[in-house]
């Protein structure tokens, strides 16, 4: 398993765990507090920043334990890795663009509270990221 493949799996795991945490915290409050008074911005920011920090730490840890492969491949990136990441990012970007376009259309016709717009955007980011990571994982496994 290459360094990039391990990093891909770590990214998917970190994203799923953090978003799951966010959903559980917000879902716990949703029934008991009116949406106008629901505090979600701190948890949303923590989830996004937490992802950046945790994936950076994961990249460092994976690099420490996988230093031999990185040293052997120091001259250049593997062409296969480049192709896989380009394909996964392309599909992920298209999915995100589709979700955001759909959200914009809905916002034009329905008066939504900021809470719903922010959470729809967050869900779009997470879903497109997971779909992109799954495409990359399938490309690694199926060629």
N, C-alpha and C positions, 0 to 999 in steps of 0.2 A: 504494500500500500504506500503510495507516494505521500510526500509531505502535504501537497495541495489537497489530496483526497482526505487525509486525516483532518486538515483544517476545515474542509467542507463539512464533514460529519460533526465536528465540534461546533461550527456555526449553526448548523441546524438544531443541534441539541440545546445549545445556549438560548437560541431564539424561542424554541418551543417552551422551555422551562420558564424563562422570564415572562413570556406572554401568558402562559398558564397562570403564573403567580399574579400578574396584573388582573386577569379576568376574575380570578377567585376573590381578590380583594374588592374589586369594584362590584361584582355580583353580590357579595355579602352586604354591601351598603345600599344597593339599588332599591331594594324593597322597603327599607326603613327610613330613607331620607329622600325628600323631594329632589328632583334633578337640579333645580335651581340652586340648591344648597349642597349638592354632592361635590366633595373635594376629590378630584381625579387628576389634576394637573401635575401634582408632585409625583404621584405614582407613575404617570405616563412619562414624565421626564426621567425618572429613575429607571424605568424599563429601557428607554432608548439609550441613555448614557451607560447603564449597566451592561447592555449588549456590547457597546464599544469597548468598555474596560475588560469585560470577561473574554471577548474574542481576542483581544490583544494579549491578555495573559495566556490564553490557550495557545496562541501562535508561538509565544515565547517558550512555553513548556514543551510543546511538540517539537520545536526547533532544538531544544536542549537534548531531548531524548532521541531525536532523529538527525543529529548533527552529521553523522557519517554520510547519509544520503545527500544532505545539503552541500557538504564539502565535495562529494564526488560530482555533483551537478552544478558546481559554482560557476562554470564557464557560460552557462546559458540555461534558459528554461526549456523544458521538454515541449516539443511541438504539440504533442497530444494534450498536455495540460492546457496549453493556450487555446486549442480548438474547443476543448470541453468547457472551459470557463467562458469563452466567447459565446458559445451556444446557450449555456445556462443563463448567462446575463442577458442575452437577447430575449429569450423566452420570458424571463423574470420581468424585464422592462416592459415587454408587451402586455403582460398580465397586469402590472401596476398601472400602466397607461389606461387599460380597459376599465379597471376598477375606479380610477380617479375620474375618468370621463363619465362613467355611470353615476358616480356620486354627484358630479357637477350637474348632470341632467336632473337628478332627484332634487337637489337643492334649489334648482330653478322653479320647481313646481310645488314643493312642500316646504313649509316654514319649519325648519329643524332647529332645535337647541344646539348650542355649540358642543355640548357633551356628545351628541350623536354624530356630529360631523367629525370631531376629533377622533372618536373611537372607530368610525368607519375608515378614516384615513389610516389609523394605526393598524386596523385589521387588514387593509389593503397592502400596507408595507410588509406585514408579517406573512400574509398568504403568498404574496409574490416572491418573497425571500425563500419561503419553504418550497414553493414550486420550483424556483430556480435551483435550489440545492438538490431537490429530488431529481431534476433533469441531469444535473452534473453527476450525481451518484449513479444514475442509470447509464449515463455515457461511460463512466469508469468501468462499470460492471459488464455492460453489453457491447461496448466498443463503439 
